[in-house]
């Protein structure tokens, strides 16, 4: 796969994590409000984002909910059941170029939400009425990442404001390098917590894919930024085969289920 093809694949699989506001009108220019970014890793609709992005949809942040947990397993045996809290519907918005002048949008409603407490990462199982397969990214092993490697991210900086101010409707890219591996280069994969990047990002980029520029393989989620430096969380801790298989089997319910993994 060429770099150009890899970039196109990442763009197709990068989503806006959004709240639905309703049909556009004179007072509401966009039908949804973009809170952050994410990316699809499985054609059935498994999307990775940051836990702090999911928090924006909750009446109480996930870490606070965990304090109230009973310690009991969810009825299906996977993950820890958390007390019910008020939450807004979470949507993953997929964009696709339909023609030279038309961009299509597919809304994937989150049917199941898994979150980790020790890493800033969450997994969403989304579905849509078209029953189509979702575009996906390729995942890199953390051992593939070295300090000094060229890296990029894709997402929705400034949310829907990007369209209002710059005319950009779909996701956008920024490029930089891997500044350091957290906590240090050469540590075993189980100890790798994240990556420091010399790469531009801002509000709305959170949860977007961070990838090796030459191969397009994703190794992290964009978590935070400080001046021109950003942090990407290591995603391999959340992508255990048993976790992904449980999400693939997760039933489609009326309301999303939040679980701690």
Secondary structure, DSSP 8 states (H G I E B T S, - for coil): --HHHHHHHHHHHEEEEEEE--S--SS-S-SEEEEEEEEEEETTTEEEE-HHHHHTTBSS-HHHHHHT----B-TTSSSEE-----B---EEEEEEE-SSS-EEEEEEEEEEEEE-SSSS-EEEEEE-TT-------EE--GGG--TT-EEEEEE-TTTTHHHHHH---S-EEEEEEEEEEES-TT--GGG--EEEEE----TT-TT-EEEETTT-EEEEEEEEEETTEEEEEE-TTT--HHHHHHHHH----SS-EEEE-
